[in-house]
């Protein structure tokens, strides 16, 4: 401070130098009345050196707020974690849903695998993932294992990691998601569970119950899939059988109405009659020619032979008309043969298609029955429920670290908000 004062005094007593340039205007003679005095140069004042830093009121406020908002909650949390929180033990179990590969011989008969193929096992893992976190599995395990009684045992001593004794099923489901940690890889279908409990045997028991309930769920899915496959196969069989019955009844009604068992066979018989008439016509023509050689045209035998020829020709014409004409024949009263043949062929095609469909339905029923006789999907546990030998939970250091980080960030944000408001005043 003494040196600073001396410096200021010397600078004040030092003669000032006139560094101003002469003006460019008209200057008077030296010493004359027109000469202007140059402006005085500015005086540079040197501030004194900064004083040593001292704690001020706002600094004490920040320190006190840090102690209250950060150190005190962190100390309380450390005391709770290391003195009050009960040790928890974990049990790990891992499983996946597997399906039988390949097809049985009944599936390969007639290429009917597509009739009996069920849904893939890709969604079974998703079903189990939701089922393990559902209220249903909590209620089922609660009936065999006293979950509420176990997790509320240390409620008065450790309320942070326990559940209250009078918890409802909804509260127990909320706490269930805290103590049962599930990891599911949808690409591979692997599911891994970590169950926490205050006792290692209880943790393993709960993990085993979850595995058992998951297996029962897969069995229920298998049963539903088999029942659906059999129901659909039997329904298809009934429909195919009804179609076959209708086709055969239609063919029977056709035969009763037309009195023709097989129009093709009837045509062959008529063709035989037509051929016989052609032979008789040829023989009658020969007999007529022989008579005309030895008898006159007025001979009754010639007239009779000519009449026979005319009758045979007329009959041949009628037989031919009955094959190609689209009008009913006058002698039989039945429909024309083109219509009869078209209707018969349509009925035969319907019957053959119904028979093939019925055979396929029978094969599908047999394939579905063979597939229902075996378990197509099952639960494969690649990690059996383990029993812990030491307590790993709660993870005290990690919880305290996250707690400290959160408290420091919150305190820093509040301090910045305070100073920003203070600077705006």
NUTORPA-67608 format. One record per residue (C-alpha): residue in one letter; x, y, z. Coordinates in steps of 0.1 Angstrom, whole numbers, plus 5000, padded with zeros to 4 digits. Each point is the difference from the previous one (the first is absolute). Example, Ala and Ser with C-alpha at 12.3 -4.5 7.8 and 13.67 -1.06 7.14 Angstrom:
NUTORPA-67608
a512349555078s501450344993
end
This chain:
NUTORPA-67608
x500050005000x502950245007x501649934966x496750064984x499650345017x503550114991x499349914964x496950214999x501850305016x502949984976x497749994970x498150305013x503250215007x501749904967x499950294975x497649954972x501350004965x498350184973x499849754971x497350184980x500850104965x499750354987x496650084984x499850034962x497950325002x501450354998x502450045027x500850335015x503450115008x501749855029x498850165031x497450184980x496450035011x498849754973x501949705014x497949725016x501149805030x500349624993x497549785019x501249835031x500849634997x497749755019x501149895033x500549615003x498949885034x501449665012x497749805022x501449855031x500949635001x497249745008x499549925036x500349645013x496949794995x497749985029x496949785007x496950204994x496449945008x499149834967x503049775003x498849885034x496549954985x501449784973x502049805025x497149965024x497749904971x502549744988x500249855035x496249995003x499149894965x502949774992x502149885029x497249965026x497749784977x503149814989x501049935036x496449905009x499949774969x503449845010x498849945035x496849844987x501849784975x502749875023x498149995033x496349954993x499549844965x499749625002x502249784978x498349854970x500949684981x499549944963x499149684981x500549984962x498149784976x500250004962x497849824975x498850004964x497149864980x501049714977x498049834973x500549654985x501750024967x499049794970x496749854991x498449665006x499249754973x496450095002x500950374993x501949904968x497249794985x498550194971x502050315009x497550105028x502450185023x498450334992x496649875013x501449925035x502850255005x499350225030x501250345009x503850045004x501750015034x501250354993x497150165020x500249755029x502850195016x498050324997x497049835017x502249875028x501650355004x496550155006x498849715021x502950025025x499150375006x496349945003x497749985030x499049644992x503449865007x500350205032x496649865012x501049654992x503450015018x498350195029x497849695006x503149785004x502650245013x499250285025x501450284980x498350285020x501149855033x503749964989x500450344984x498250185029x502049835027x502450295004x497550284993x500650185033x503849974998x500550044963x497050184984x502050104969x500649654988x496949835015x496250014993x497450105025x498249705017x496550094989x500950034963x497449914974x500749794969x500650314980x502650125025x501649665000x500150014961x501750345002x502649865025x500349684979x501550204971x502750135025x501149665013x499749814967x502250134973x499549854966x502350024970x498649884966x501949994967x497449994973x502549914972x501249685018x497049935021x502149975032x498350115033x502050065032x498550085034x501550145032x497949965031x500850195032x499049895035x501250045036x500849635001x502049804974x497749705002x496950224996x501650164969x500749664984x496549885009x498450304983x502249954969x499049634999x496350105003x500450244971x501649734979x497249765008x497350254992x501750084967x500149634991x496349975007x499350304979x501949844971x498149685005x496750204999x501150164968x500849654986x496649875010x498250294985x502049964968x499349634998x496350045007x499850274973x501849794975x497849705007x496850215000x500950164966x501049664985x496849835012x497950304987x501849974966x499349625000x496350065008x499750264972x501849774975x497749715010x496950214995x501350114966x500649644990x496649895011x498350284981x502049914968x499049645003x496450085007x499950234970x501449724978x497449765014x497150244993x501350044964x500049634994x496549965015x498750284978x501649894968x499949635007x503649994987x502749865022x502850124978x499350204969x503349904984x499249635003x496550084987x501550184970x502249704993x496949785000x498250234977x503050014977x499849624999x496350034990x500950254973x502749774987x497649714999x497550224981x502750094975x500749634995x496249934996x499750294975x502949864980x498449654999x496650154991x501550194971x501749694987x496749805003x498250294982x502550004971x499649624996x496350034998x500050284975x502249784977x497449714999x496750175007x498150304988x499450315019x496449915007x501149685018x498850025037x503449875011x501850304984x497550235017x500649825033x503850024996x499850374992x497850065030x502549825022x502850224987x498150315007x499149905035x503749915008x501250334986x497450195020x501149825032x503750074993x499150374995x498150015033x502949845018x502550244986x497750305009x499849885036x503850035003x500550354985x496650175003x499350255029x496349915000x498549725021x499349684981x496449934993x500149635005x501649995034x498950345015x503550045016x502350304995x502450014972x503349835003x502350314998x498250155031x500149675018x503749954993x500850365011x498149965032x501549655007x503550124995x499550305023x498649775027x502949764996x502550285003x498350135032x500149655015x503749944992x500950345014x498049935032x501749665003x503550164997x499150265025x498749745024x503249804997x502050315007x497950085030x500449655014x503850034996x499950345017x498149855030x502549725003x502950254999x498450235026x499349705022x503649884997x501350355008x497650035030x501549685014x503450165006x501050335016x501050244972x501350285024x501649985033x502050215025x503749935001x501850155031x503650064992x500650155035x498349825028x499050225030x503250085019x500550045038x502150305011x502749965027x500650375006x497850314999x500550234969x497050225005x499250275005x503050144981x500850265026x503050174983x498250034967x496950145016x502050255021x502050104969x496950074980x498450185029x503150225004x500150084963x496350095000x500450225031x503050194987x498350064966x496850125018x502050235023x502050144970x496850074981x498450185030x503250215005x500050104963x496450095001x500550215032x503050194985x498150064967x497150155019x502450215022x501850144969x496850114984x499150235030
end
